[in-house]
Each structure stands twice: as C-alpha cells, then as structure tokens.
Amino acid sequence: MVRESTKTDLSQLLKVEQASHRCPWSSAQLKEEQMSGHCFVFDHPERGVAGFLFCRLAADEMEITNLAVFPAERRNGIASALIRHCFDFAAVKGVQHLFLEVRQSNQGAMMLYRTMGFLPYAERKRYYPDGEGAILMKREPASED
C-alpha cells in the first residue's frame, strides 16, 4: 500500500536508503526532504516500509528527488506503484512536467523510467559524490495518466 510518509517513518526510510544507494543520504537529509517536499512510502503489511519516493513541486513542475526500494523487494512492482502514485499526485496538483536524474550505470532504473514514460534529455557529468554522471529524464505531460 502506498501512503504519505509520517515523521515516525524516518528510521525505516534511513534503512531503505542505506540498503539501496552507494552514496546514501544521511538521516538529516532525509528528514529535511521529508519536511520540505513530499514523501510516499510503500508500506508492506508485515515488513513495514519497503520503499519510498521523494518529490518536490515548483509551479507546474515536479522533480522526483529520491526513489529507493529494499534490494530484496525489487522487481515486485513497488517502484512502479510509487511512481504511479506520484503521477496521480502530480495530476491533482496540475503538474505538467516531471523530472528526475539517474546514475549512468543504473540501467535497471533507466529501463523502469522509460517504461513509465520518461525520456532522457541531458547529462550531468560527475554529478554524484563518487564522480559518476547522471542522466536527466523528463515526462510530459504528467496529467495524461
């Protein structure tokens, strides 16, 4: 089940983040993003938070800033469910343009994003703390779902 996160989810968000990313966000970064943006969680009935998606709104644009799913839970539709929930939220908010960035090496994520309607449009060299570049992707319009 996808739902809006609460303050009490922070410790579980951190566990998912640390298990999912080479350069994970800190607890303080997650808390700041949770307070300043929107966070949706996939809450598994028995295991708790299995994944999350952070996004930020600005006028008619939305950026997905972080998406993570526990490695053992991947390929079970969790990321797709979170993205679809984000699309629904974007439509309600009148969003016309959705953006995200993804590591160049993360072919699995790029394939998922392409199936969800995102297309690459630019590259940021040496974007991540470890020096890897990012592929920028966008989806327009978001409200056609």
Stockholm file with secondary structure:
# STOCKHOLM 1.0

chainA/1-145         MVRESTKTDLSQLLKVEQASHRCPWSSAQLKEEQMSGHCFVFDHPERGVAGFLFCRLAADEMEITNLAVFPAERRNGIASALIRHCFDFAAVKGVQHLFLEVRQSNQGAMMLYRTMGFLPYAERKRYYPDGEGAILMKREPASED
#=GR chainA/1-145 SS CEEECCGGGHHHHHHHHHHHCSSCCCHHHHHHHHHHSEEEEEEETTTEEEEEEEEEEETTEEEEEEEEECGGGTTSSHHHHHHHHHHHHHHHTTCCEEEEEEETTCHHHHHHHHHTTCEEEEEETTCSTTSCCEEEEEESCGGGC
#=GC SS_cons         CEEECCGGGHHHHHHHHHHHCSSCCCHHHHHHHHHHSEEEEEEETTTEEEEEEEEEEETTEEEEEEEEECGGGTTSSHHHHHHHHHHHHHHHTTCCEEEEEEETTCHHHHHHHHHTTCEEEEEETTCSTTSCCEEEEEESCGGGC
//
